[in-house]
Amino acid sequence: MEYGRLGKYQPGKNRPDTPLRPRDYSIHSSSGSTTNSSSKIKLLLIFAFTLIVASAVSVGLVMRLRTKPHGGGEGGSQSIIHPRPTEAMSRVCGRTRYQNLCMKSLLDFPGSLSASDKDMIHISVNMTLQRVGKALYTSAGISNVQMNTRVRSAYEDCLELLEDSVDQLSRSLFSVAPSVGVGGKNGQQRVGSTQDVMTWLSAALTNQDTCTEGLSEVENGYVKKQMEEKLKDLSQLVSNCLAIYAAASDGDDFNGVPIQHRRRRLMSFPKWLGRKERRLLQSPVAAIQADIVVSKDGNGTCKTIMEAIKKAPEYSSRRIIIYVKAGRYEENNLKVGRKKTNLMFIGDGKGKTVITGGISVVANNVTTFHTASFAATGAGFIARDMTFENYAGPAKHQAVALRVGADHAVVYRCNIIGYQDTLYVHSQRQFFRECDIYGTVDFIFGNAAVVFQNCSMYARKPMPLQKITITAQNRKDPNQNTGISIHACRLLAQPDLEASKASFQTYLGRPWKLFSRTVYMLSYMGDHIHPRGWLEWNATFALDTLYYGEYMNYGPGGAIGQRVNWPGYRVITTTVEASRFTVAQFIYGSSWLPSTGVAFLAGLSE
């Protein structure tokens, strides 16, 4: 069976390597799901409505202070029926991918006709935040509609992703706002740097993409129609925000990646982490004072991880340590939500503390996003010395072991085990160190800005006729500061594949989205890697817009003589270009990793 011949299959990713299957579209009662989530829906409604009002008040205050009224003369007023775009609008919209939408949306926003180029950044984010907040508010209002399992899964994904986007856009708004506080006071404090705003806007765009893709594969019906109407233009609006902000930011953006020129050096502890976190990541378990202890035998604070997550405070500014004792924990769909910040999970070691599950797209009729055995979106998430597993097996297709959408996330000395779609690096900035990752098809995928360092990627034996692909990166927009960087790692074959590797082809990656970006640097590649290196997604799709790079890799699979000749593929030959995908420059790890305590290499080498 050839790739690309079966068309669409699964919400979120078209998988030409997996067969189409019959779907159960019988209607299930939604009462149980709705009852359990009714309080959350009410909170979402309040949250979204408050955001809409707050955003509207914000623009009113700012524009009242920064603009003058447009009148027709003394004491008179002039009604402008068809306002014309200003020069500032034309300039900023000319930088976007959706220029007509940009013009229309800015013209409709109060104060835009007198706004400067710089003001347009604030206006575009503010306007988009209002639209996303309204989408969340109105989407939550249809929660009581009956939905089958697949539709309910896609719908709930969208609510979660919209809520996350509201938070990311809110942070961006406060970071790009003019230096005018309430009441006209100067020096309004910003909450994020240029790199932060790029990350948050990139993540908000990824969220919209994930939501709409999940809906795209459910049957046509009331819920799908309603959601598509509520989500209309949101992805394009966020893309325009990102383009306007990226164009206004200083420095060489390297095709959407802001660059910092730093001296290459080896740091014992990468700046997002404080002294306490450094000690925590290096100290033996016995020396750590945990806030919460999980033990299946009852000799702890909690018997389940779910209970421990509930006990953890919301929006914690200090590190909350959850020690999970050795054992096998199967608690379907464990999730560290957005409000659970700075949680650190410590286990007794790989293969000893095991978080597992078996949810899959095929067996459970849910979206890939919904299959994760463990998911984390709370900023500052750290996991150490444990195993994340999805045992669904290759025949069940998409089945995620670990999904991470948390900013400043660290996964250290962990096993991540599955088959297809093992590790979902969904969004924001992430760092993996000394981890072992096992899988078959697209087993590292997503749209985070992520660096893997000193990790081992183990290809497993897939189903007959399948090809193995290590990565499937889904950067959708050229301004997103995202991609997968695999640095000083090892690409190896599991014994089951080793015995039959002549029957299966293994590739470094394939382009899930138009601007897919993946690099391998200074890594060992076993002889199971196909000489061509990379695999097409579907014919010529993305071959001239992707960025796939290799820098000084070695081993029998590292030879570049027979690699693909796509326009977007390159053999990196300079340290300047390669350094742009290091911890220091790609995820700005030198500013946040040290506080976590995990050792890391900031540059290419010592």
Secondary structure by P-SEA (a helix, b strand, c coil): cccccccccccccccccbbbbbbbcccccaaaaaaaaaaaaaaaaaaaaaaaaaaaaaaaaaaaaccccccccccbbbbbccccccaaaaaaaaacccaaaaaaaaaaccccccccaaaaaaaaaaaaaaaaaaaaaaaaccccccccaaaaaaaaaaaaaaaaaaaaaaaaaaaacccccccccccccccccaaaaaaaaaaaaaaaaaaaaaaccccccaaaaaaaaaacaaaaaaaaaaaaaaaaccccccccbbbbbccbbbbcccccccaaaaaaaccccccccccbbbbcccccccccaaaaaaacccccccbbbbbbcbbbbbbccccccccccbbbbbcccccccccccccccccccccccccccbbbcccbbbbccbbbbbcccccccccccccccccbbbbcbbbbbbcccccccccccccccbbbbbbcccccccccbbbbccbbbbbccccccbbbbcbbbbbccccccbbbbbcbbbbbbccccccccccbbbbcccccccbbbbbbccbbbccccccccccccccccccccbbbbccccccccccccccccccccccccccccccccccccccccccccccccccccccccc
